Amino acid sequence: MRIRSSVGKTMFLGGISGFVLMVTSSLVLGQETALQKIGVFDVQRVMVESEAGQEAMALLNQLADQRGSELTAQQDEINTMRQQASSATAGTAEAAQLDRQMEDRVLQYQRLEQDVQQELAQRQNQLIEPISQMLMQVVETFGREEGYLLILSREPAVLLYADTTIDVTEELIRRVNVVHAGSQ
């Protein structure tokens, strides 16, 4: 099964590479300009290093800390109940009641933990979406202004090799910061 998976991945990546090469070749051949520029950028770096990305991460971390405190408080209550249950005489009504209370509290904790994970994922998407839209506009404007034929995202599954001389991440971070500062 692994062999098929590896072969499938290789074929997929080969197909993608072939497609990109075919599109690039046809675009380059169709252009009359002697010098064609191709750029790559690292989306993750832009998200992490740009001011907009840093602000989004700060907001997300603040929410995660707040919700994490709630989880910690509930975990502390469960630990206290667990100690009380272990000190209660086994088989007594008190021990049974403490066990039921602890089970209820554990279920509440698990539900809260799932809710927190969903809330954080949803908030992350809400924070990243406007930055992604801004980045795509910046990339398009930058590409047009600087005369790039292609600007690709540096994703391992898609981009197999890129010379560092065509990396435009730094300039895109600078431009995202300018656009972000102008929108405040």
C-alpha positions as CSV (number, residue, x, y, z in Angstrom):
1,M,0.0,0.0,0.0
2,R,2.9,2.4,0.7
3,I,4.4,1.7,-2.7
4,R,1.2,2.8,-4.4
5,S,0.9,5.8,-2.2
6,S,4.5,6.8,-2.9
7,V,4.0,6.2,-6.6
8,G,0.8,8.2,-6.6
9,K,2.5,11.1,-4.8
10,T,5.4,11.0,-7.3
11,M,3.0,10.9,-10.2
12,F,1.0,13.7,-8.8
13,L,4.0,15.9,-8.1
14,G,5.4,15.0,-11.5
15,G,2.1,16.0,-13.1
16,I,2.1,19.3,-11.2
17,S,5.7,20.0,-12.2
18,G,5.0,19.2,-15.8
19,F,2.0,21.4,-15.8
20,V,3.9,24.3,-14.3
21,L,6.7,23.8,-16.7
22,M,4.3,23.6,-19.7
23,V,2.5,26.8,-18.6
24,T,5.8,28.6,-17.9
25,S,7.3,27.5,-21.2
26,S,4.3,28.5,-23.2
27,L,4.1,31.9,-21.5
28,V,7.8,32.5,-22.0
29,L,7.7,31.5,-25.6
30,G,4.6,33.8,-26.1
31,Q,6.4,36.8,-24.7
32,E,8.4,39.2,-26.8
33,T,10.4,40.6,-23.9
34,A,13.9,39.1,-23.7
35,L,14.1,39.0,-19.8
36,Q,11.2,37.3,-18.0
37,K,11.0,37.4,-14.2
38,I,9.7,34.7,-12.0
39,G,9.4,35.1,-8.3
40,V,8.6,32.9,-5.3
41,F,7.5,33.8,-1.8
42,D,6.9,32.0,1.5
43,V,3.3,32.5,2.6
44,Q,4.1,31.4,6.1
45,R,6.9,33.9,6.5
46,V,4.6,36.7,5.3
47,M,1.9,35.7,7.8
48,V,4.4,35.4,10.7
49,E,6.7,38.4,9.9
50,S,4.2,41.0,8.6
51,E,2.6,43.5,11.1
52,A,-0.9,42.3,10.1
53,G,0.1,38.7,10.8
54,Q,1.8,39.5,14.1
55,E,-1.4,41.4,15.2
56,A,-3.6,38.5,14.3
57,M,-1.3,36.1,16.2
58,A,-1.4,38.3,19.2
59,L,-5.2,38.3,19.2
60,L,-5.3,34.6,18.7
61,N,-2.8,34.0,21.5
62,Q,-4.8,36.3,23.8
63,L,-7.9,34.2,23.2
64,A,-6.0,31.0,23.5
65,D,-4.6,32.1,26.9
66,Q,-8.0,33.2,28.1
67,R,-9.7,29.9,27.1
68,G,-6.7,27.9,28.3
69,S,-7.2,29.5,31.8
70,E,-10.8,28.2,31.8
71,L,-9.6,24.7,30.9
72,T,-6.9,24.8,33.6
73,A,-9.5,25.8,36.2
74,Q,-11.7,22.9,35.3
75,Q,-8.7,20.5,35.2
76,D,-7.8,21.7,38.8
77,E,-11.4,21.0,39.9
78,I,-11.2,17.5,38.4
79,N,-7.9,16.9,40.2
80,T,-9.4,18.0,43.5
81,M,-12.4,15.7,43.0
82,R,-10.1,12.9,42.1
83,Q,-8.2,13.3,45.4
84,Q,-11.4,13.4,47.3
85,A,-12.7,10.3,45.6
86,S,-9.4,8.4,46.3
87,S,-9.6,9.3,50.0
88,A,-13.3,8.3,50.3
89,T,-14.0,4.7,51.5
90,A,-14.5,2.5,48.5
91,G,-18.0,1.1,48.1
92,T,-19.7,3.9,50.1
93,A,-22.4,6.2,48.9
94,E,-20.0,9.1,49.2
95,A,-17.4,7.4,47.0
96,A,-20.1,6.6,44.4
97,Q,-21.4,10.2,44.4
98,L,-17.9,11.6,44.0
99,D,-17.1,9.2,41.1
100,R,-20.3,10.3,39.3
101,Q,-19.5,14.0,39.9
102,M,-16.0,13.5,38.7
103,E,-17.3,11.7,35.5
104,D,-19.7,14.5,34.9
105,R,-16.9,17.1,35.3
106,V,-14.6,15.2,33.0
107,L,-17.3,15.1,30.3
108,Q,-17.9,18.9,30.8
109,Y,-14.1,19.4,30.4
110,Q,-13.9,17.4,27.3
111,R,-16.8,19.3,25.7
112,L,-15.2,22.6,26.7
113,E,-11.9,21.5,25.2
114,Q,-13.6,20.6,21.9
115,D,-15.5,23.9,21.9
116,V,-12.2,25.8,22.6
117,Q,-10.4,24.1,19.7
118,Q,-13.3,24.8,17.4
119,E,-13.5,28.5,18.5
120,L,-9.7,28.9,18.1
121,A,-9.8,27.4,14.6
122,Q,-12.7,29.6,13.6
123,R,-11.1,32.7,15.0
124,Q,-7.8,31.9,13.2
125,N,-9.7,31.6,9.9
126,Q,-11.5,34.9,10.6
127,L,-8.1,36.6,11.3
128,I,-6.2,35.1,8.4
129,E,-8.8,35.6,5.7
130,P,-8.4,39.4,5.4
131,I,-4.6,39.1,5.5
132,S,-4.8,36.5,2.7
133,Q,-6.9,38.8,0.6
134,M,-4.6,41.7,1.2
135,L,-1.6,39.5,0.4
136,M,-3.1,38.4,-2.9
137,Q,-3.8,42.0,-3.9
138,V,-0.3,43.0,-3.0
139,V,1.2,40.1,-5.0
140,E,-0.9,41.0,-8.0
141,T,0.1,44.7,-7.8
142,F,3.7,43.9,-7.2
143,G,3.8,41.4,-10.0
144,R,2.3,43.9,-12.5
145,E,4.5,46.8,-11.3
146,E,7.7,44.9,-11.3
147,G,7.1,43.0,-14.6
148,Y,6.9,39.4,-13.2
149,L,5.7,36.7,-15.5
150,L,4.9,34.4,-12.6
151,I,5.0,34.6,-8.8
152,L,4.6,31.3,-7.1
153,S,4.0,30.3,-3.5
154,R,6.8,28.4,-2.0
155,E,4.9,25.3,-1.0
156,P,6.8,22.0,-0.7
157,A,4.0,20.0,-2.4
158,V,4.0,22.3,-5.4
159,L,7.4,23.9,-5.7
160,L,10.2,21.5,-5.9
161,Y,13.1,23.9,-6.4
162,A,13.5,27.7,-6.5
163,D,16.7,29.6,-6.6
164,T,16.9,32.1,-3.7
165,T,17.5,35.0,-6.2
166,I,13.9,34.9,-7.3
167,D,12.5,34.9,-3.7
168,V,10.4,38.1,-3.3
169,T,9.1,37.4,0.2
170,E,11.0,40.3,1.8
171,E,9.5,42.8,-0.6
172,L,6.0,41.3,-0.1
173,I,6.3,41.6,3.6
174,R,7.3,45.2,3.3
175,R,4.4,46.0,1.0
176,V,1.9,44.1,3.2
177,N,3.1,46.3,6.1
178,V,2.6,49.4,4.0
179,V,-1.0,48.4,3.0
180,H,-1.8,47.3,6.5
181,A,-0.5,50.6,8.0
182,G,-2.6,52.5,5.4
183,S,-5.8,50.6,6.4
184,Q,-5.6,51.5,10.1
